[in-house]
Amino acid sequence: MTKKTWVLFCVLVVIILALSGASSFFFFKTKTLEKNSTGSSSSPAIQDAVSTQPLSPSPSSTTSIQSNASSSTRPSNPTDTYVVKEGETLYGIANQNGLTLADLTAANGITDPNKVQAGQTLIIPKNGQIAYTVNTTQVTAIEKNISKYQFRLDPVQTAQADSSPAYGLQNTDQYTLQAKDNTAGTATVTVSKNSQKYLITLIQPDIKGGQGIWAITLIAVAK
């Protein structure tokens, strides 16, 4: 091999090695870019899927039903009640108040008479209905803190919060507004529980209209 041929051979080897190195560089560079491109394009897609997925509403936001209010915070409570004494029976209490056992248990939503205990307060129905007495002091207190009792501006929500335990009614039963007179401050709400309907009458004992709170005055079995 002549000197000139040897030089050309060396130059050719160098060129081949250079081209091989460049090809490897560009191959790995392309793979890296594809990998990064794939990762960056999938992340926003995942984020978009998460951000656009509708959130499941919490139980408190899906219902306007109020929790049963404590009797001490209600603007009205049953007029006639009886506190069970030690050794007394429902039959004896019913007889003492001119009621049948069925009337007494129904008015209080009692399904198991054996679970009644001394110290328990029973509602005493009269003439097939439960009358309520308005507590004017409590009405004033509620009106002064109306921001905490916005639901009491609605007769239906008031009925839901204050009807239990009369006739075993619960705030999850079906309450429907039948009539409402803002001028007179009166309203009627019906409740469907199982196959029975009940009638609840309410009044606005102080302020009439949209800014007046409501109070139950009567709950009766619908005829």
PLY file of the C-alpha trace (Angstrom):
ply
format ascii 1.0
element vertex 223
property float x
property float y
property float z
element edge 222
property int vertex1
property int vertex2
end_header
0.00 0.00 0.00
1.45 3.30 -1.03
1.73 6.22 1.35
-0.97 8.12 -0.51
-3.34 5.16 -0.35
-2.65 4.75 3.35
-3.52 8.38 4.03
-6.77 8.10 2.08
-7.62 4.94 4.00
-7.07 6.67 7.36
-9.13 9.67 6.30
-11.95 7.35 5.22
-11.89 5.53 8.59
-12.03 8.85 10.45
-15.01 9.99 8.35
-16.83 6.69 8.96
-16.23 6.93 12.72
-17.40 10.56 12.77
-20.59 9.72 10.89
-21.25 6.76 13.19
-20.83 8.95 16.29
-23.12 11.63 14.90
-25.81 9.08 14.05
-25.72 7.66 17.59
-25.94 11.14 19.06
-28.93 12.12 16.98
-30.64 8.75 17.65
-30.44 9.09 21.42
-31.32 12.80 21.25
-34.45 11.98 19.24
-35.50 9.29 21.73
-35.02 11.68 24.63
-37.12 14.37 22.95
-39.87 11.85 22.15
-39.91 10.66 25.75
-40.08 14.19 27.11
-42.70 15.12 24.56
-44.83 12.12 25.51
-44.55 12.89 29.21
-45.33 16.59 28.86
-48.34 16.01 26.63
-49.88 13.35 28.88
-49.61 15.34 32.10
-51.84 18.23 30.98
-54.33 15.69 29.63
-54.49 14.01 33.03
-54.72 17.36 34.78
-57.49 18.49 32.45
-59.39 15.27 33.09
-59.13 15.83 36.82
-60.00 19.51 36.70
-63.01 19.03 34.44
-64.37 15.99 36.29
-67.54 17.18 38.13
-67.17 16.98 41.88
-69.67 14.87 43.79
-71.69 17.26 45.99
-71.51 16.73 49.74
-74.65 15.50 51.52
-75.16 18.92 53.11
-75.29 20.63 49.71
-77.80 18.27 48.14
-80.61 18.85 50.56
-82.37 21.70 52.27
-83.76 19.46 54.98
-83.00 20.81 58.43
-81.88 18.65 61.33
-84.40 18.17 64.11
-84.09 21.25 66.29
-83.76 20.97 70.05
-87.01 21.73 71.88
-85.18 24.49 73.81
-84.48 26.40 70.57
-87.92 26.03 69.00
-90.33 28.99 68.86
-93.19 26.63 69.81
-93.61 23.23 71.44
-96.51 20.84 72.16
-98.92 22.37 74.67
-99.86 19.20 76.54
-97.09 16.87 77.71
-96.57 14.31 80.44
-93.37 13.13 82.15
-93.33 9.38 82.78
-92.89 8.43 86.44
-91.18 5.34 87.80
-93.39 2.25 87.54
-95.96 3.83 85.18
-97.15 2.14 82.00
-98.30 3.64 78.73
-101.68 2.03 79.19
-102.09 3.68 82.59
-100.93 7.07 81.27
-103.29 6.83 78.30
-106.22 5.90 80.53
-105.35 8.72 82.93
-105.51 11.24 80.08
-108.66 9.90 78.45
-106.84 8.27 75.56
-106.52 4.84 74.10
-103.11 3.19 74.08
-103.14 3.40 70.27
-103.80 7.16 70.39
-100.94 7.79 72.80
-98.38 5.63 71.00
-99.34 7.03 67.59
-99.05 10.66 68.77
-95.54 9.98 70.06
-94.37 7.76 67.25
-93.80 4.90 69.70
-93.35 1.50 68.07
-92.21 -0.41 71.17
-94.11 0.53 74.39
-91.59 -1.48 76.43
-88.83 1.01 75.66
-90.59 3.92 77.40
-88.62 4.94 80.50
-89.16 7.06 83.59
-88.31 10.70 82.93
-89.37 10.52 79.29
-91.66 13.32 78.11
-94.74 12.23 76.19
-96.97 14.34 73.97
-100.64 14.19 74.96
-102.92 14.62 71.94
-106.39 16.08 72.34
-109.30 15.67 69.97
-107.07 13.77 67.57
-104.50 16.52 67.19
-101.48 18.06 68.88
-101.67 21.74 69.80
-98.54 23.89 70.10
-97.89 26.92 72.30
-95.71 29.77 71.00
-92.87 30.91 73.25
-92.67 34.67 72.63
-89.35 34.96 74.49
-87.80 32.38 72.19
-89.31 34.12 69.15
-87.57 37.35 70.12
-84.27 35.56 70.72
-84.44 33.89 67.30
-85.25 37.16 65.54
-82.23 38.83 67.17
-80.00 36.07 65.80
-81.82 35.47 62.55
-78.54 34.98 60.66
-78.19 31.67 62.53
-81.81 30.66 61.87
-82.40 31.55 58.22
-84.34 28.31 57.71
-87.06 29.59 60.08
-88.06 32.14 57.45
-89.45 29.17 55.50
-92.57 27.40 56.84
-91.65 24.07 55.24
-88.15 23.99 56.72
-89.52 25.06 60.09
-92.02 22.20 59.97
-89.22 19.79 59.10
-87.08 20.96 62.02
-89.80 21.18 64.70
-92.38 18.46 64.04
-90.47 15.50 65.52
-91.35 13.48 67.57
-95.06 14.21 66.99
-96.64 11.23 65.21
-93.13 9.87 64.62
-92.48 12.50 61.95
-88.91 12.97 60.78
-87.24 15.66 58.67
-86.70 13.03 55.94
-90.44 12.58 55.36
-92.12 14.33 52.43
-93.10 17.90 53.38
-95.17 19.98 50.98
-96.35 23.59 51.22
-100.12 23.73 50.70
-100.89 27.37 51.44
-99.09 30.52 52.55
-100.39 34.01 53.35
-97.63 36.52 54.04
-100.12 39.24 54.94
-101.86 37.17 57.60
-98.68 35.31 58.50
-100.22 31.84 58.16
-99.17 28.69 56.32
-100.19 25.08 55.91
-97.79 22.22 55.28
-98.68 18.57 54.65
-96.45 15.62 55.47
-96.57 12.19 53.87
-95.24 9.36 56.02
-95.71 5.88 54.65
-99.39 5.79 53.62
-100.55 8.43 56.13
-100.75 12.21 55.71
-100.51 14.86 58.40
-101.48 18.51 58.42
-99.22 21.15 60.02
-100.39 24.72 60.53
-97.93 27.51 61.21
-98.03 31.21 61.98
-95.62 34.12 61.99
-96.01 35.14 65.65
-94.32 38.52 65.32
-93.06 39.89 62.01
-95.21 39.12 58.97
-93.91 38.64 55.46
-90.52 37.59 54.13
-88.60 38.62 57.25
-90.81 36.86 59.78
-90.00 33.50 61.37
-92.54 30.66 61.47
-93.81 28.58 64.37
-95.97 25.43 64.44
-99.38 25.83 66.08
-101.02 22.48 65.28
-100.27 19.01 63.90
-103.15 16.70 63.05
-103.82 13.53 61.13
-105.26 14.46 57.76
-108.79 13.13 57.32
0 1
1 2
2 3
3 4
4 5
5 6
6 7
7 8
8 9
9 10
10 11
11 12
12 13
13 14
14 15
15 16
16 17
17 18
18 19
19 20
20 21
21 22
22 23
23 24
24 25
25 26
26 27
27 28
28 29
29 30
30 31
31 32
32 33
33 34
34 35
35 36
36 37
37 38
38 39
39 40
40 41
41 42
42 43
43 44
44 45
45 46
46 47
47 48
48 49
49 50
50 51
51 52
52 53
53 54
54 55
55 56
56 57
57 58
58 59
59 60
60 61
61 62
62 63
63 64
64 65
65 66
66 67
67 68
68 69
69 70
70 71
71 72
72 73
73 74
74 75
75 76
76 77
77 78
78 79
79 80
80 81
81 82
82 83
83 84
84 85
85 86
86 87
87 88
88 89
89 90
90 91
91 92
92 93
93 94
94 95
95 96
96 97
97 98
98 99
99 100
100 101
101 102
102 103
103 104
104 105
105 106
106 107
107 108
108 109
109 110
110 111
111 112
112 113
113 114
114 115
115 116
116 117
117 118
118 119
119 120
120 121
121 122
122 123
123 124
124 125
125 126
126 127
127 128
128 129
129 130
130 131
131 132
132 133
133 134
134 135
135 136
136 137
137 138
138 139
139 140
140 141
141 142
142 143
143 144
144 145
145 146
146 147
147 148
148 149
149 150
150 151
151 152
152 153
153 154
154 155
155 156
156 157
157 158
158 159
159 160
160 161
161 162
162 163
163 164
164 165
165 166
166 167
167 168
168 169
169 170
170 171
171 172
172 173
173 174
174 175
175 176
176 177
177 178
178 179
179 180
180 181
181 182
182 183
183 184
184 185
185 186
186 187
187 188
188 189
189 190
190 191
191 192
192 193
193 194
194 195
195 196
196 197
197 198
198 199
199 200
200 201
201 202
202 203
203 204
204 205
205 206
206 207
207 208
208 209
209 210
210 211
211 212
212 213
213 214
214 215
215 216
216 217
217 218
218 219
219 220
220 221
221 222
